[in-house]
Amino acid sequence: ETARLQGKTIAVSRDEACCFIYPGNVDYLLEQGARLAWFSPVAGELVPAADALWLPGGYPELYVRQLSESVSLASIKAFIESGKPVLAECGGTMLLGEALIDSQGKRWPMANVLPFDSCMQSKLAALGYREDASGMRGHEFHYSVRESRQAFAPGFVCNGDQGIRYKNLRASYNHWYFASAGKAITEWLT
């Protein structure tokens, strides 16, 4: 079998806020021939030149001041608006809304790609294993809820959070395990 992502560069956000990355997913992308280009939204780094973008989960609520002031968010928005493939998971999805509302109720502007606010709460909002119709498996675990002023096309056909589909973006609270459905992750990122 040929490497499914040969010749593709995938930009990946990785820092204190975007730190929930299965090592197996990184290994899988590399085994499939992808080149990974890392950048830090907390540090204000721009999305590197790439064919696709992966925004993993993490803890954006702990770095909300740095993120709200980060020029990375505008570059993420421009990448999504260009129509290139983007996969956003949990905390990565939270970066894409209008704002993140912290546990004190303070509103912090985010990338403003999608018309929702991520609202932190003290109790667990969802926990469980998930599976998309493609066979992609993963899990959902988060304390925030998405408050939206409009309906979206589902990002996934999934038990649990079906997420959001916009242009070539798939965004949800789910953390996916890429090797569980190699054909799907290839389609999502190309």
N, C-alpha and C positions, 0 to 999 in steps of 0.2 A: 504494500500500500504506500502510495506516495505521501509525502508530508503535505497535509491539507493547507497549511498556512505559509508555505515556502515563498519567500520574497516579500512577505507582508511585515510591516512595522506596526506594532501596537503600542500606543502611548498608555502608560499606567500611572495613575496617581498613587504615590506611596509616601507616607509621612506619619506623624503622630495621629492625625485625624483620619487618615485612610490606611489603616494598618491591619485590617481583618482580611488577610490574603492567604488562602490555602496554598502552602508550598507546592502541593500536587498540581494546582492550576498553573502556576508558573512553569513547573516542569513540563506539563502537558503542552503548553503553548510553544516552549522551546523545542520539544520533541517534534512538534508539527512544523518546525522550520521558521517560526515567527522570530523576529527581532523585537526585543522589548526596550522601550525608551521611557525611563522613569522620570517623574517630575513631582514636585511638592507644592500643592495648593497653599499649605500653611506658610511656606517660604515665599510665596508669590511668584513661583516659576510658571512660565507659559507652557501650554500644551506643546510638546515637541512635534515636529513634522512627522506625520504618521498616516497610515491607511485606516486605522480604527483606534478607538479609545475605550479603555476599561477603567471605570471608577469603582473600586472596591469599597466595601463597608469599613466601618471603624467608629470613631467617636467624635464627629464634628461638633457636637454640643460642648465638648471640653476645650475647643479651640475656636469658638464661634467669633470672637473679636478679630483674631488674625484672619480668619476666612472671610468675614464680611468686608474686610479692607483689602483683600487679595485681588490683584489683577489677574490671577489664574481664572477666576470665575468668568470674566469676560471672554477669555480665550477658550474656555470650555464651551460657553454659549456659542461662540463663533464656529467652533468645530461642529457642534450639533446642528446648527443652522445650515452648515455647508452640505448636510445630507450624508456625511460619512457615517459608518456604523459606530454605534456607541452602546456599551452595556454598563448600566449603573446598578450597583447592589447596595441596598440598605443605606448606610451613611453616605455613599456616593450619590444615591438618589436624593437624599436630603439637601445636597448642595445645589440641586437643580430647581428648587422651588423659588417662590418669591421671597420667603423669609424662613428663618428658624426662630421659633419662639422658645426661649429658654425656660427653665423651671421656675424662674421668678416672674415670668410673663413678659420679659423684655424681647422686643422684636429686632432681629438682626437680618439685614438684607443678604440674600444669597444670589445665585446666578440669574434668577428670573427667566428661566427657560420655560417653565411650566407653572400654571396658575394654581399653586397650592402653597400652604404653609406647613412646615413640620413642627408640630407642637409637642414639646417634651412633657411627659407625665411621670409621676413617681411609681406607678405600677406597670408591670410588664403588659405590653399591648398584644403581643403574639409570640408563640413559641411552637415550633413543630417542624417535622420533616415535610418537604414539599416535592412535588413532581409535576413537570410541565408535560403537555401532550406529546412533545418531541421525545420524551424519555429522560430529559435532563432532570437530575435530582439535586436537591440542596436542602437548606433549612432556613427558617425564618425566626428571628429573635430581635425584638426591638422594644424600646420604651417610648418612642414617639408615635404620633398618629398624624396622618396626612389630612389636613382640612382643605377641601377644594371647593371652588365656586363653579365647577363644571364637570361634566362626565368626560371620560377619556376612552379611547380605544384600548382594550386590554393589551398589556404588553406580552402576556403569556396566557395560555389556557392551563390553569394550574389550580390545585387545591391551595387554599391560603391566599396571599396577596397576589392578585392578577396583574398588578402594576399598571404601567402606562406605556402606550406606544405613541411616539411623535416622530415624524420624519423617519430616520433610520435608527432611532433611539429605542431601546428596551430598558425600562427602569422599574425596579420594584424593591420591596424589602427583602427579597430572597437572596441568599448567598448560594451560588451554584457550584456544583462539583463538575468541572468541565469534562473530565474523562468519562463521566457517566453517559454522555451523548455527544461524541465527537463530531458527528455530522451536524448536529444542531449548533454547537458552539462555532463551527466553521461558517455556517449560514449567518449566525448573529454577528460575526466579526468581519464578514466580507461583502 
